[in-house]
Amino acid sequence: MNINWFRAFLVVKEYLNLSKAADSLFMSQSSLSKQIKSLESALNLRLFQRGNRGLSITPEGETLIPYAEMIMHYYNSMCVAFEKYNGQAHKTLRLAAFPVMHLYGFLEAFHDFKSLNPDMEIDILEMEIETAIQSLDMSGSDLAILRTRFLQHPENYTIYPLFEDEYVLLCHSSHPFAQMKEVPFSEAILEDLVLTKHGINEYRELIASFGVSVDKWKPKHSSISVFSVQSFVSQGIGVSIVGGELAKLLTVAAPLTRVPFIEHPACPLGIVLSKRSGVSPSCQRLIDFLIERFTNYIPESCIRV
């Protein structure tokens, strides 16, 4: 049997959608189907079935889940165990991170880590959360630093919380909200919203977490770059919801104001690893360093005056 068949099975089990699972694995849907069929043929079992409501897992597939997870766990652990016999293995750590991580002192932290560990390199790949998670799942990255509030299927990952930023309202300086000390979250989402690349689903979850019906909000523009958000809001085209440190940067050279929400919604940041992969000693060293570095760290935008 091929180890990739079990990986494919677990990803299809997670999504129950061949198209999404194939995208997650960076392969074509037909190639993924062949892997599943090869596993079914080898086991002489039917693992998935199609119905009116889409793909579902069979009882035989349910039985296979813990065994497949165990196989992947031991395979990844084996790979980690044999690193020491493989010259340069994991001397370079591949880290997926959200694009504005420099606002929180991570680049300085990586520089200091490199000074203490001159034999190691950190390859930083800036990407949005969905791409970062795909990279983790496919072992394209060793670990990720993400806004963990928007993490889908958190049970599949090991999460090390680091600290919390705070979401704030970003509006034009002439907007009525700009004159307020704090803005009710429920009022802000009634405005025309200009949203960054977190995506509609993530903002919908944030809004729903405050007991506000998502039917009430009306995004004007979504999934756009940070600087497009700055441009739109600077022209009075809507308001935005962003992390406090990012808002502080965007208001430096534009007629914009950042206003806290009365509810002070948290924007947690943390280290994320896939449970499907083993943790190398070098990776653990970086995790321990970052946890110690950011213990008691509070972003300036969260400090109450």
C-alpha positions as CSV (number, residue, x, y, z in Angstrom):
1,M,0.0,0.0,0.0
2,N,1.0,3.6,-0.6
3,I,1.3,6.0,2.3
4,N,-0.2,8.7,0.1
5,W,-3.5,6.7,-0.1
6,F,-4.0,7.0,3.6
7,R,-3.2,10.8,3.5
8,A,-5.7,11.2,0.7
9,F,-8.3,9.2,2.6
10,L,-8.0,11.4,5.7
11,V,-8.2,14.6,3.7
12,V,-11.4,13.4,1.9
13,K,-12.8,12.3,5.2
14,E,-12.3,15.8,6.5
15,Y,-13.9,17.7,3.6
16,L,-16.3,15.1,2.3
17,N,-15.9,17.0,-1.0
18,L,-13.5,15.7,-3.6
19,S,-13.0,19.1,-5.2
20,K,-12.0,20.8,-1.9
21,A,-9.9,17.8,-0.8
22,A,-8.0,17.9,-4.1
23,D,-7.3,21.6,-3.8
24,S,-6.1,21.0,-0.3
25,L,-3.7,18.3,-1.6
26,F,-2.6,20.4,-4.6
27,M,-3.7,17.6,-7.0
28,S,-6.3,17.0,-9.6
29,Q,-9.7,15.6,-8.6
30,S,-9.1,12.6,-10.9
31,S,-5.8,11.8,-9.3
32,L,-7.3,12.0,-5.9
33,S,-10.2,9.7,-7.0
34,K,-7.6,7.1,-8.2
35,Q,-5.8,7.1,-4.9
36,I,-9.1,6.5,-3.0
37,K,-10.1,3.8,-5.4
38,S,-6.6,2.2,-5.1
39,L,-7.0,2.1,-1.3
40,E,-10.5,0.7,-1.6
41,S,-9.3,-2.0,-3.9
42,A,-6.4,-2.9,-1.7
43,L,-8.7,-3.2,1.3
44,N,-11.6,-4.7,-0.7
45,L,-13.8,-2.1,1.0
46,R,-16.1,0.8,0.0
47,L,-14.9,3.8,2.0
48,F,-17.1,6.6,0.6
49,Q,-20.5,6.7,-1.1
50,R,-22.4,9.4,-3.0
51,G,-25.9,10.4,-2.1
52,N,-28.4,13.2,-2.6
53,R,-26.6,15.2,0.0
54,G,-23.1,14.6,-1.5
55,L,-20.3,12.5,-0.3
56,S,-20.5,10.5,2.9
57,I,-18.2,8.0,4.7
58,T,-19.3,4.4,5.0
59,P,-19.2,2.4,8.3
60,E,-16.1,0.7,6.9
61,G,-14.5,4.1,6.3
62,E,-15.3,5.1,9.9
63,T,-13.6,2.0,11.1
64,L,-10.5,2.8,9.1
65,I,-10.1,6.4,10.4
66,P,-8.2,5.6,13.6
67,Y,-5.9,3.2,11.8
68,A,-5.2,5.6,9.0
69,E,-4.4,8.4,11.6
70,M,-2.1,6.0,13.4
71,I,-0.3,5.0,10.2
72,M,0.3,8.7,9.3
73,H,1.4,9.5,12.9
74,Y,4.0,6.8,12.9
75,Y,5.1,7.5,9.4
76,N,5.7,11.2,10.2
77,S,7.4,10.3,13.5
78,M,9.7,8.0,11.7
79,C,10.7,10.7,9.3
80,V,11.5,13.0,12.2
81,A,13.5,10.3,14.0
82,F,15.7,9.7,11.0
83,E,16.5,13.4,10.5
84,K,19.7,13.1,12.5
85,Y,21.1,10.7,9.8
86,N,20.3,13.1,7.1
87,G,22.9,15.9,6.9
88,Q,20.9,19.1,6.3
89,A,17.4,17.8,7.2
90,H,15.3,20.6,8.8
91,K,18.3,22.9,9.1
92,T,15.9,25.3,7.3
93,L,12.6,25.7,9.0
94,R,9.7,26.5,6.7
95,L,7.3,28.9,8.4
96,A,4.0,30.0,6.9
97,A,2.7,33.3,8.3
98,F,0.1,35.9,7.8
99,P,1.4,38.9,5.7
100,V,1.6,41.6,8.5
101,M,3.5,39.6,11.1
102,H,6.3,42.2,11.1
103,L,3.9,44.5,13.0
104,Y,4.1,42.3,16.1
105,G,7.9,41.9,16.4
106,F,8.2,38.5,14.8
107,L,11.0,39.5,12.4
108,E,13.1,40.8,15.3
109,A,12.4,37.5,17.2
110,F,13.5,35.4,14.2
111,H,16.7,37.5,14.0
112,D,17.4,36.9,17.6
113,F,16.7,33.2,17.3
114,K,19.1,32.9,14.3
115,S,21.8,34.6,16.4
116,L,21.4,32.0,19.1
117,N,21.2,29.2,16.4
118,P,23.6,30.1,13.6
119,D,23.3,26.6,12.1
120,M,19.6,27.1,11.4
121,E,17.7,29.2,8.8
122,I,14.0,30.2,8.8
123,D,12.3,30.4,5.4
124,I,9.3,32.7,5.9
125,L,6.4,32.2,3.5
126,E,3.7,34.9,3.8
127,M,0.3,33.7,2.9
128,E,-3.4,33.8,3.9
129,I,-4.8,31.4,6.4
130,E,-6.3,28.9,4.0
131,T,-3.1,28.6,1.9
132,A,-1.1,28.3,5.1
133,I,-3.2,25.5,6.4
134,Q,-2.9,23.7,3.1
135,S,0.8,24.1,3.3
136,L,0.8,22.6,6.8
137,D,-1.4,19.7,5.7
138,M,0.9,18.8,2.8
139,S,4.1,19.3,4.9
140,G,5.0,22.2,2.7
141,S,5.6,24.1,6.0
142,D,6.9,22.9,9.4
143,L,4.7,25.3,11.3
144,A,2.6,28.4,10.9
145,I,1.9,31.6,12.8
146,L,-1.7,32.6,12.3
147,R,-4.7,34.4,13.6
148,T,-6.1,31.3,15.2
149,R,-9.7,32.5,15.7
150,F,-10.4,31.7,12.1
151,L,-8.8,28.2,12.1
152,Q,-11.1,25.6,10.6
153,H,-11.1,22.1,12.1
154,P,-8.9,23.1,15.1
155,E,-9.0,19.5,16.4
156,N,-6.6,18.6,13.6
157,Y,-3.9,20.9,14.8
158,T,-1.7,21.6,17.8
159,I,-2.1,25.3,18.8
160,Y,0.3,27.2,21.0
161,P,-1.3,30.6,21.9
162,L,1.1,33.5,21.9
163,F,-0.8,36.7,22.5
164,E,-3.9,38.6,21.5
165,D,-4.4,41.7,19.4
166,E,-7.8,43.4,19.2
167,Y,-10.1,44.0,16.3
168,V,-10.9,47.7,15.9
169,L,-13.0,49.8,13.5
170,L,-11.2,51.6,10.7
171,C,-13.1,54.6,9.3
172,H,-12.6,57.9,7.6
173,S,-11.7,60.8,10.0
174,S,-14.9,62.6,9.0
175,H,-17.2,59.6,9.8
176,P,-19.4,60.0,12.8
177,F,-17.8,56.9,14.4
178,A,-14.4,58.8,14.4
179,Q,-15.8,61.1,17.1
180,M,-16.7,58.2,19.4
181,K,-14.6,56.8,22.2
182,E,-15.8,53.3,21.5
183,V,-18.2,51.8,18.9
184,P,-20.9,49.1,19.4
185,F,-20.0,46.2,17.2
186,S,-23.6,45.7,16.3
187,E,-23.8,49.2,14.9
188,A,-20.5,49.0,13.0
189,I,-21.6,46.0,10.9
190,L,-24.6,47.9,9.6
191,E,-22.2,50.1,7.7
192,D,-20.8,49.3,4.2
193,L,-17.9,47.0,5.1
194,V,-14.6,46.8,3.3
195,L,-12.9,43.6,4.3
196,T,-9.4,42.1,3.8
197,K,-8.5,38.7,2.6
198,H,-9.6,36.8,5.7
199,G,-12.6,36.0,3.6
200,I,-16.4,36.3,4.1
201,N,-16.7,33.1,6.1
202,E,-14.2,34.2,8.7
203,Y,-15.8,37.6,9.2
204,R,-19.2,35.9,9.3
205,E,-17.9,33.7,12.2
206,L,-16.6,36.8,14.0
207,I,-19.9,38.6,13.7
208,A,-21.9,35.6,14.7
209,S,-19.7,35.1,17.8
210,F,-21.1,38.4,19.1
211,G,-24.7,37.2,18.7
212,V,-25.4,39.5,15.7
213,S,-27.4,38.1,12.9
214,V,-25.2,37.9,9.7
215,D,-28.3,38.9,7.7
216,K,-27.8,42.4,9.0
217,W,-24.4,43.1,7.6
218,K,-23.6,44.1,4.1
219,P,-20.0,43.8,2.9
220,K,-19.3,46.3,0.1
221,H,-15.9,44.9,-0.9
222,S,-14.3,41.8,0.4
223,S,-11.1,39.6,0.0
224,I,-9.1,42.6,-1.1
225,S,-5.5,43.6,-0.1
226,V,-4.7,45.6,3.0
227,F,-3.7,48.7,1.0
228,S,-6.9,48.5,-1.1
229,V,-8.8,48.6,2.2
230,Q,-6.8,51.7,3.1
231,S,-7.6,53.3,-0.2
232,F,-11.3,52.6,-0.1
233,V,-11.8,53.8,3.4
234,S,-9.7,56.9,2.8
235,Q,-12.2,57.8,0.1
236,G,-15.1,57.3,2.4
237,I,-16.2,54.1,0.7
238,G,-17.3,52.1,3.8
239,V,-15.5,51.2,7.0
240,S,-13.4,48.1,7.9
241,I,-12.7,45.7,10.7
242,V,-9.0,45.0,11.2
243,G,-6.4,44.1,13.8
244,G,-5.3,46.9,16.1
245,E,-1.7,46.9,15.1
246,L,-2.6,46.9,11.4
247,A,-5.0,49.8,11.9
248,K,-2.3,51.8,13.7
249,L,-0.1,51.4,10.6
250,L,-2.8,52.3,8.1
251,T,-3.8,55.5,9.9
252,V,-0.2,56.9,9.8
253,A,-0.4,58.5,6.4
254,A,-4.1,58.6,5.6
255,P,-7.2,60.6,6.8
256,L,-8.3,57.5,8.8
257,T,-9.2,56.9,12.4
258,R,-9.1,53.6,14.4
259,V,-11.9,53.3,17.0
260,P,-12.1,50.4,19.6
261,F,-15.2,48.4,19.8
262,I,-17.1,48.4,23.1
263,E,-16.9,44.6,23.2
264,H,-13.1,44.6,22.5
265,P,-13.2,41.5,20.3
266,A,-10.0,39.5,20.5
267,C,-7.7,38.7,17.6
268,P,-5.6,35.8,19.0
269,L,-2.3,34.9,17.3
270,G,-0.5,31.6,17.8
271,I,1.7,28.8,16.5
272,V,-0.1,26.1,14.6
273,L,1.2,22.6,13.7
274,S,-0.5,19.8,11.9
275,K,-1.1,16.7,14.1
276,R,-0.4,14.6,11.1
277,S,3.3,15.6,11.2
278,G,6.0,15.0,13.7
279,V,7.8,17.9,15.4
280,S,11.5,18.0,14.7
281,P,13.9,19.0,17.4
282,S,14.8,22.2,15.5
283,C,11.1,23.1,15.1
284,Q,10.5,22.5,18.8
285,R,13.4,24.8,19.6
286,L,11.8,27.6,17.7
287,I,8.4,27.0,19.3
288,D,10.0,27.1,22.8
289,F,11.9,30.3,21.9
290,L,8.7,32.1,20.6
291,I,6.6,31.1,23.6
292,E,9.2,32.5,26.0
293,R,9.7,35.6,23.8
294,F,6.1,36.5,23.7
295,T,5.1,35.6,27.2
296,N,3.4,38.7,28.7
297,Y,3.6,40.5,25.3
298,I,0.8,43.0,24.7
299,P,0.5,44.8,21.4
300,E,0.6,48.6,21.8
301,S,-2.9,48.9,20.3
302,C,-4.3,46.8,23.3
303,I,-2.7,48.9,26.0
304,R,-5.5,50.9,27.8
305,V,-4.6,54.5,28.5
